Amino acid sequence: MNKEIEHYDIIIVGAGMVGATLACGLAEEAENLKIAVIDANEPKDWDKDSYDMRVSAITRASQTLFKNIGVWEKIVEQRVSPYRDMFVWDEGGKGELHFDSADMAEADLGHIIENRVIVKALHQRLKELPQIELLCPAKLENIEFNNDKANLVLDDKTELSANLVVAADGTRSWVRQQADIAVKGWDFDQAALVTTVKTEKYHQDTAWQRFLKTGPLAFLPLTNGYSSIVWSTSPEEAQRLTKISENEFALEIEQAFESKLGKIESVATRAVFPLRLFETLNYVKPRLALVGDAAHTIHPLAGQGVNLGLADVASLITVVVEALNDKKDVGDFKILRRYERWRRADNRSMLVAMDGLKRLFGSELSAVKDLRSLGLNITNKITPLKNLIMQQAMGLK
Ligand SMILES: Cc1cc2nc3c(=O)[nH]c(=O)nc-3n(C[C@H](O)[C@H](O)[C@H](O)COP(=O)(O)OP(=O)(O)OC[C@H]3O[C@@H](n4cnc5c(N)ncnc54)[C@H](O)[C@@H]3O)c2cc1C
């Protein structure tokens, strides 16, 4: 006897920040859609006194998307930290750049939010939406893309099919590999050391970033005077920084940060994440679309990675809803190409800008150092230029 194969309009693989937002957004916009969301890992509970070592700077555009899908209140109920200022300066130069939300007549420039807070709020919402079936924890064993549908098999041998599969399974996307979609990357050789610290002086609700010759060091404001650290450097140096004692680390980071917030009073667990910079050669194939880090992964220095993924989500929802209104097949290649054309240009310019910034601040040539400082100081003094950069960074453009 043939086993029943459950058919869905759309199957999303990956219920992280990007995939789960897509599922909630599609369910909000098209109430007749039948959607499955598959994730290998279930969100875990945590000790309320600790902070997630992974945080994201969430722009105004992403905040609006979360509001529209009924998730923003669930995030705020847990914990968020608005940042009102941003201060950037460089090592060995004399340049600095300061952005103030008051200059933009805005209450804040964005929010620093722990990734696990966002994912938990999204999973709460996923469970409220009747069109969504959340298969989690569940692992995919096989996937095939055919003319009329995609066929999927889970590791418990459950068979599923869909008109469209969306790969939201992160930077090492299994689905992308099965679909034979190649990536084009830049040689990067950097890793990020992340941790949480408590500083002697209050962080002033400011996102601080110092460009060291080895890479940028960011202090991102959290609640109760804590700061989340993203210290990008060579992979060897990042490993060394996890191995030294807490006291040694506190002294080194304080020095690297020029004691801007006084002494480092406590240091939480340290971990290292490899940094990558790539985009896929194709975002879509017949019956497949890639979103978020599965399609493009960038350096965290401008805090834009997940925000770009959420912009992918907004575009893909628009394309899918238009196709449904026109009674078209959502997995059709011509429909999906619209999404690819829309997002590729935006994502490419951000990738190139991140690569350029990393090289510019990594240079030890004195002429480059002087120009860099001059550039920061000039930008700091030209209000329209500063506002333009801020609008871009806040996702308002
Ligand atoms: C140190 C660091 C700091 C960063 N800071 C910022 C920041 O301030 N602002 C910002 O915008 N971005 C930031 N980023 C980037 C941001 O974290 C990523 O862009 C974002 O996590 C991508 O989200 P995603 O949902 O596409 O992928 P992920 O968050 O990787 O989620 C993928 C999901 O897919 C699931 N999955 C994986 N494989 C499978 C499989 N085979 N089957 C089923 N499920 C699977 C995983 O369990 C996970 O839930 C930072 C990145 C780093 C490394």
Ligand as a Chemical Component Dictionary entry (heavy atoms), coordinates in Angstrom:
data_LIG
# 
_chem_comp.id                   LIG 
_chem_comp.type                 NON-POLYMER 
_chem_comp.pdbx_formal_charge   0 
_chem_comp.three_letter_code    LIG 
# 
loop_
_chem_comp_atom.comp_id 
_chem_comp_atom.atom_id 
_chem_comp_atom.alt_atom_id 
_chem_comp_atom.type_symbol 
_chem_comp_atom.charge 
_chem_comp_atom.model_Cartn_x 
_chem_comp_atom.model_Cartn_y 
_chem_comp_atom.model_Cartn_z 
_chem_comp_atom.pdbx_ordinal 
LIG C1  C1  C 0 29.281 37.139 15.430 1  
LIG C2  C2  C 0 28.100 37.533 14.581 2  
LIG C3  C3  C 0 27.408 38.698 14.881 3  
LIG C4  C4  C 0 26.318 39.086 14.088 4  
LIG N1  N1  N 0 25.656 40.253 14.365 5  
LIG C5  C5  C 0 24.623 40.648 13.590 6  
LIG C6  C6  C 0 23.915 41.873 13.829 7  
LIG O1  O1  O 0 24.206 42.646 14.766 8  
LIG N2  N2  N 0 22.892 42.217 12.993 9  
LIG C7  C7  C 0 22.544 41.428 11.943 10 
LIG O2  O2  O 0 21.623 41.803 11.190 11 
LIG N3  N3  N 0 23.181 40.264 11.697 12 
LIG C8  C8  C 0 24.203 39.860 12.476 13 
LIG N4  N4  N 0 24.845 38.672 12.218 14 
LIG C9  C9  C 0 24.362 37.831 11.126 15 
LIG C10 C10 C 0 23.135 37.033 11.562 16 
LIG O3  O3  O 0 23.424 36.301 12.750 17 
LIG C11 C11 C 0 22.734 36.064 10.450 18 
LIG O4  O4  O 0 22.577 36.825 9.260  19 
LIG C12 C12 C 0 21.399 35.393 10.793 20 
LIG O5  O5  O 0 21.534 34.539 11.905 21 
LIG C13 C13 C 0 20.900 34.565 9.604  22 
LIG O6  O6  O 0 19.636 34.052 9.926  23 
LIG P1  P1  P 0 19.073 32.783 9.138  24 
LIG O7  O7  O 0 17.719 32.535 9.725  25 
LIG O8  O8  O 0 19.222 33.000 7.665  26 
LIG O9  O9  O 0 20.074 31.598 9.501  27 
LIG P2  P2  P 0 20.349 30.924 10.915 28 
LIG O10 O10 O 0 20.214 31.899 12.015 29 
LIG O11 O11 O 0 21.644 30.210 10.757 30 
LIG O12 O12 O 0 19.174 29.854 11.063 31 
LIG C14 C14 C 0 19.163 28.677 10.296 32 
LIG C15 C15 C 0 18.140 27.718 10.900 33 
LIG O13 O13 O 0 18.106 26.535 10.093 34 
LIG C16 C16 C 0 18.182 25.389 10.910 35 
LIG N5  N5  N 0 18.834 24.345 10.106 36 
LIG C17 C17 C 0 20.120 24.295 9.690  37 
LIG N6  N6  N 0 20.318 23.194 8.926  38 
LIG C18 C18 C 0 19.135 22.539 8.863  39 
LIG C19 C19 C 0 18.704 21.361 8.215  40 
LIG N7  N7  N 0 19.532 20.610 7.460  41 
LIG N8  N8  N 0 17.416 20.957 8.384  42 
LIG C20 C20 C 0 16.556 21.704 9.136  43 
LIG N9  N9  N 0 16.914 22.850 9.758  44 
LIG C21 C21 C 0 18.187 23.264 9.619  45 
LIG C22 C22 C 0 18.987 25.807 12.132 46 
LIG O14 O14 O 0 18.681 24.999 13.252 47 
LIG C23 C23 C 0 18.507 27.265 12.314 48 
LIG O15 O15 O 0 17.355 27.328 13.135 49 
LIG C24 C24 C 0 25.928 38.289 12.985 50 
LIG C25 C25 C 0 26.628 37.107 12.698 51 
LIG C26 C26 C 0 27.712 36.736 13.479 52 
LIG C27 C27 C 0 28.477 35.467 13.138 53 
# 
loop_
_chem_comp_bond.comp_id 
_chem_comp_bond.atom_id_1 
_chem_comp_bond.atom_id_2 
_chem_comp_bond.value_order 
_chem_comp_bond.pdbx_ordinal 
LIG C1  C2  SING 1  
LIG C2  C3  SING 2  
LIG C2  C26 DOUB 3  
LIG C3  C4  DOUB 4  
LIG C4  N1  SING 5  
LIG C4  C24 SING 6  
LIG N1  C5  DOUB 7  
LIG C5  C6  SING 8  
LIG C5  C8  SING 9  
LIG C6  O1  DOUB 10 
LIG C6  N2  SING 11 
LIG N2  C7  SING 12 
LIG C7  O2  DOUB 13 
LIG C7  N3  SING 14 
LIG N3  C8  DOUB 15 
LIG C8  N4  SING 16 
LIG N4  C9  SING 17 
LIG N4  C24 SING 18 
LIG C9  C10 SING 19 
LIG C10 O3  SING 20 
LIG C10 C11 SING 21 
LIG C11 O4  SING 22 
LIG C11 C12 SING 23 
LIG C12 O5  SING 24 
LIG C12 C13 SING 25 
LIG C13 O6  SING 26 
LIG O6  P1  SING 27 
LIG P1  O7  DOUB 28 
LIG P1  O8  SING 29 
LIG P1  O9  SING 30 
LIG O9  P2  SING 31 
LIG P2  O10 DOUB 32 
LIG P2  O11 SING 33 
LIG P2  O12 SING 34 
LIG O12 C14 SING 35 
LIG C14 C15 SING 36 
LIG C15 O13 SING 37 
LIG C15 C23 SING 38 
LIG O13 C16 SING 39 
LIG C16 N5  SING 40 
LIG C16 C22 SING 41 
LIG N5  C17 SING 42 
LIG N5  C21 SING 43 
LIG C17 N6  DOUB 44 
LIG N6  C18 SING 45 
LIG C18 C19 SING 46 
LIG C18 C21 DOUB 47 
LIG C19 N7  SING 48 
LIG C19 N8  DOUB 49 
LIG N8  C20 SING 50 
LIG C20 N9  DOUB 51 
LIG N9  C21 SING 52 
LIG C22 O14 SING 53 
LIG C22 C23 SING 54 
LIG C23 O15 SING 55 
LIG C24 C25 DOUB 56 
LIG C25 C26 SING 57 
LIG C26 C27 SING 58 
# 
